[in-house]
Amino acid sequence: MKRILITGATGFIGSTLFNHLKNKGHELFVIDNLSFGNKNYITINDDMFFEEDIRNKASIAKIIQNVQPQWVIHLAAIHFIPYCNQHPFESSEININGTKNILDACKEAKSIEKVFFASTAAVYPILNDAYVEEGATGPLDIYGLSKLTGEYLCNEFHLATGIPTVICRFFNAFGPNETNPHLIPAIQDQLNSGIRTIKLGNLEPKRDFIHTTDMSAAVDMLMNKFDKGIDVFNLGRGIEYSVVEIVDAFSRQLNEEIIIEVDPLRVRKTERMHLLADISKLKNFTGWEPKVSIDEGIKTLIGQQLDFKMSV
Ligand SMILES: NC(=O)c1ccc[n+]([C@@H]2O[C@H](COP(=O)([O-])OP(=O)(O)OC[C@H]3O[C@@H](n4cnc5c(N)ncnc54)[C@H](O)[C@@H]3O)[C@@H](O)[C@H]2O)c1
């Protein structure tokens, strides 16, 4: 059993990870300002939940000093790319300065055994093959750049402290408790309202969708296994699906035809055609295997109401 501090645990990925680690018997503490997250997604005692903004350096240092966690899992960030593009300074401040505040506080606390940083596939440049961790980075947007800077800060932190540090590049997550209008929840939301002709943007791009329960198992296994140095791992499913294939999965699960209309307002001008993870490094290191198929995951989303706090 570990004392674990998770930032951003009321969010989409964080809430499933929180519940996974809680079921394993760990003692969990959370920092979240609830800007995107929802406290109802987790069950936690008030004295273990800190409603705080990671930009507040002094408060963050005080919380970490008081909690004395053994592991810190840092997920809190602004990550919805259209929001980041429209609010570049706010997003950078949270993703860069916020991360620095967490790492600086971890430097001071004497309890920290391991740190985990949620990075993203958005640190990679455009490529039509599967991404390997050793390949070049080259973010296309402010979000990817802010996360790549977070990775550099983790390197600096590890060099200064020697504390084992895991950088995990998440690919496209799907599952319950979505907080942002990404592709799958955008489809889910429209179908929930009863319509069967849905409006979407670009249809051709392919994405590597990984279920949040599989992600949680991977983070858990990485945290248990990783005990020296600093390293980067891709976390995806290793399979890509086009937008049309995702809609087909909804159609199979509903057993109804779904018609797609391209909405020019949703079409992104700059778009990667592929985003596929090579996950052999993670699998070889941990023995982890993704289990949830796209159809199984989508089946559980049908009819589930969504609660987006912000739109673009
Ligand atoms: N969802 C994905 O597909 C995906 C892909 C790649 C990387 N990631 C990364 O995974 C992590 C979790 O993403 P998610 O999809 O769960 O997003 P999310 O928006 O649902 O969760 C982020 C959480 O951080 C909190 N937060 C935001 N700003 C904060 C601040 N200033 N102070 C304190 N808390 C703050 C939010 O309230 C929310 O609970 C993020 O770091 C994100 O960049 C997600």
The ligand as an ORCA input file, in Angstrom:
! r2SCAN-3c Opt
* xyz 0 1
  N      -7.676     12.305    -22.887
  C      -6.706     11.996    -23.736
  O      -6.961     11.390    -24.793
  C      -5.283     12.353    -23.429
  C      -4.319     12.093    -24.412
  C      -2.995     12.441    -24.150
  C      -2.633     12.974    -22.929
  N      -3.589     13.226    -21.991
  C      -3.136     13.806    -20.719
  O      -3.677     13.040    -19.645
  C      -3.956     13.880    -18.526
  C      -5.400     13.725    -18.110
  O      -6.246     14.093    -19.204
  P      -7.818     13.930    -19.170
  O      -8.256     13.519    -20.523
  O      -8.230     13.153    -17.998
  O      -8.218     15.478    -19.010
  P      -9.256     16.166    -18.038
  O      -9.388     17.559    -18.510
  O     -10.485     15.356    -17.906
  O      -8.492     16.109    -16.659
  C      -7.577     17.071    -16.239
  C      -7.861     17.355    -14.783
  O      -6.956     18.369    -14.350
  C      -7.672     19.353    -13.624
  N      -6.993     20.635    -13.805
  C      -6.897     21.363    -14.946
  N      -6.224     22.491    -14.708
  C      -5.865     22.478    -13.404
  C      -5.163     23.384    -12.569
  N      -4.703     24.558    -13.032
  N      -4.973     23.048    -11.273
  C      -5.464     21.878    -10.782
  N      -6.150     20.995    -11.523
  C      -6.355     21.289    -12.828
  C      -9.064     19.359    -14.225
  O     -10.055     19.875    -13.343
  C      -9.268     17.881    -14.534
  O      -9.853     17.198    -13.436
  C      -3.611     15.299    -18.973
  O      -2.315     15.604    -18.534
  C      -3.633     15.227    -20.489
  O      -2.794     16.164    -21.073
  C      -4.898     12.928    -22.213
*
